[in-house]
Amino acid sequence: MYAVIKTGGKQYRVTEGDRLRIEKLPGDVGASVTFDEVLMVGGDKVAVGTPIVKGAKVTAEIVAQDRAKKVIVFKFRRRKNYRRKRGHRQPFTEIKITGVSA
C-alpha cells in the first residue's frame, strides 16, 4: 500500500518503511508525526482525494534533524568589479514512514 502526501509545499509518494528528507518539521528525534494531507492512497484499491482523502493518514517517526550540504551562491557582473559569495545550508527533517492507513 502506498500514499501520496503533501508537506512543505511538495508531494511525496511513500510506502511503509521509506526514509525521506522533507522540509523541516518541529519535533525531536524519535517523535511521531502524522500527515493528514493525503492526496491519494493506492494498492489493491485506489482512492483519489478531492483534494484530500477523507479518513486517510500516514504516520512517521523523526529519524534526524539536520542541515543539507552547503550550496554556494555566487553573483558576478563582468567588468564591473562586482562579486558576492554566500553559502546556504537548508535545514531538513529525515523521517521513516511507519504506517499508511486509508
Disulfide bonds with the S-S distance in Angstrom:
none
